Amino acid sequence: MTTSLFDPIQLGAIHAPNRILTAPLTRGRSEGVHVPISALKADYYAQRASAGLIIAEATGISQEGSGWPAAPGIWSAEQVEAWKPVTEAVHKADGRIILQLWHMGRLVHPDFLGGAQPVSSSATTAPGYAHTPTGKKDYVEARALHLDEIPRVIGDYVHAAKNAMAAGFDGVQIHSANGYLLDQFLRGNSNLRDDDYGGSIENRIRLTTEVAQAVSDAVGADRTSVRLSPNGETQGCDDSDPVGLFTAAAAALQKVGIAFLELREQKTFGNFGTSDVPPVSPHIRKVFTNPLVLNQEYTLETAQADVASGLADAISFGRPYISNPDLVERLRSGAAVAPDNFKTWYTPGAEGYTDYPTLETEAV
């Protein structure tokens, strides 16, 4: 019998009623020291509770790792309390939600750090510019994390994961993709280290693997997932052997026993650039036997094809979920998928956030 997008799936400890996931999407709507605006976010995520699983937006694990205006954090008691109404609203709507844990590394501008230098795998500078509270500014050179600082960073991920569970999330996802800190360690052109965390593929995947193991030990491997982006150049990070690198990373994560692995492959918009790298997912599928979730520019037809073939166990949808809170229902019924408005992706307030209509409200 052919597997359908609308079939249930077990993602570690989480029973998902369908295989249509909400991909993590940075949307802002936080205030103060990266404190989520509870009422807005509760409405936004509860509206999308029919997804098999919501992977909530990238959320800072520490001030050091947070470099996006109005993005939320999960390192303080105030942030934990602000997230609680969000998870409660999703659960009340019969949904499931996990939190993506984020350290931006060299993509944090000193303006977010009181003028301090950002950290990365090596002393490198990201291309392009940072979005800061006072406008766009060039990135600055990061300093390489000292070997004796790495346990602290791993500890920050663990602390954030425990906080996420205290806030009521059903699990966490470790963001090791898109040119952020862990991806900066993974890829050869951004990782110039000559110690145990640099050089060989085995060394470059070490930090992602150690973070995944530490978080799994803290909150359970069945509530831990990881995102990778085997997609060519990403915010200045690239590697000469993506198949070898990401297949090795996936095999190591299989040994950790994480609940699922999400892959973002081809990219064709925004700061993330473009890619002509052939998909790495067929190679990863051979070494990662737990649920594999694929993401990027899927349609109903291509998503169903990849699930039916066994290449993917589920598909995460990003931009379609911005403007279609009832995406599952729209895909199931064959209804039109509404376009989103890029101008309101990151603006404050409800416009372009919680005011997109559902099929039901459109019919009124």
Rosetta blueprint (number, residue, H / E / L):
1 M L
2 T L
3 T L
4 S L
5 L L
6 F L
7 D L
8 P L
9 I E
10 Q E
11 L E
12 G L
13 A L
14 I E
15 H E
16 A E
17 P L
18 N L
19 R L
20 I E
21 L E
22 T E
23 A L
24 P L
25 L L
26 T L
27 R L
28 G L
29 R L
30 S E
31 E E
32 G L
33 V L
34 H L
35 V E
36 P E
37 I L
38 S H
39 A H
40 L H
41 K H
42 A H
43 D H
44 Y H
45 Y H
46 A H
47 Q H
48 R L
49 A L
50 S L
51 A L
52 G L
53 L E
54 I E
55 I E
56 A E
57 E E
58 A E
59 T E
60 G E
61 I L
62 S L
63 Q L
64 E L
65 G L
66 S L
67 G L
68 W L
69 P L
70 A L
71 A L
72 P L
73 G E
74 I L
75 W L
76 S L
77 A H
78 E H
79 Q H
80 V H
81 E H
82 A H
83 W H
84 K H
85 P H
86 V H
87 T H
88 E H
89 A H
90 V H
91 H H
92 K H
93 A L
94 D L
95 G L
96 R L
97 I E
98 I E
99 L E
100 Q E
101 L E
102 W E
103 H L
104 M L
105 G H
106 R H
107 L H
108 V L
109 H L
110 P H
111 D H
112 F H
113 L L
114 G L
115 G L
116 A L
117 Q L
118 P L
119 V E
120 S E
121 S L
122 S L
123 A L
124 T L
125 T L
126 A L
127 P L
128 G L
129 Y E
130 A E
131 H E
132 T E
133 P L
134 T L
135 G E
136 K E
137 K E
138 D E
139 Y L
140 V L
141 E L
142 A L
143 R E
144 A E
145 L L
146 H L
147 L H
148 D H
149 E H
150 I H
151 P H
152 R H
153 V H
154 I H
155 G H
156 D H
157 Y H
158 V H
159 H H
160 A H
161 A H
162 K H
163 N H
164 A H
165 M H
166 A H
167 A L
168 G L
169 F L
170 D L
171 G L
172 V E
173 Q E
174 I E
175 H E
176 S L
177 A L
178 N L
179 G L
180 Y L
181 L H
182 L H
183 D H
184 Q H
185 F H
186 L H
187 R L
188 G L
189 N L
190 S L
191 N L
192 L L
193 R L
194 D L
195 D L
196 D L
197 Y L
198 G L
199 G L
200 S L
201 I H
202 E H
203 N H
204 R H
205 I L
206 R H
207 L H
208 T H
209 T H
210 E H
211 V H
212 A H
213 Q H
214 A H
215 V H
216 S H
217 D H
218 A H
219 V H
220 G L
221 A H
222 D H
223 R H
224 T E
225 S E
226 V E
227 R E
228 L E
229 S L
230 P L
231 N L
232 G L
233 E L
234 T E
235 Q L
236 G L
237 C E
238 D L
239 D L
240 S L
241 D L
242 P H
243 V H
244 G H
245 L H
246 F H
247 T H
248 A H
249 A H
250 A H
251 A H
252 A H
253 L H
254 Q H
255 K H
256 V H
257 G L
258 I L
259 A L
260 F E
261 L E
262 E E
263 L E
264 R E
265 E L
266 Q L
267 K L
268 T E
269 F L
270 G H
271 N H
272 F H
273 G L
274 T E
275 S L
276 D L
277 V L
278 P L
279 P L
280 V L
281 S H
282 P H
283 H H
284 I H
285 R H
286 K H
287 V H
288 F L
289 T L
290 N L
291 P L
292 L E
293 V E
294 L E
295 N E
296 Q L
297 E L
298 Y L
299 T L
300 L H
301 E H
302 T H
303 A H
304 Q H
305 A H
306 D H
307 V H
308 A H
309 S H
310 G L
311 L L
312 A L
313 D L
314 A E
315 I E
316 S E
317 F E
318 G L
319 R H
320 P H
321 Y H
322 I H
323 S H
324 N L
325 P L
326 D L
327 L H
328 V H
329 E H
330 R H
331 L H
332 R H
333 S H
334 G L
335 A L
336 A L
337 V L
338 A L
339 P L
340 D L
341 N L
342 F H
343 K H
344 T H
345 W L
346 Y L
347 T L
348 P L
349 G L
350 A L
351 E L
352 G L
353 Y L
354 T L
355 D L
356 Y L
357 P L
358 T L
359 L H
360 E H
361 T H
362 E H
363 A L
364 V L
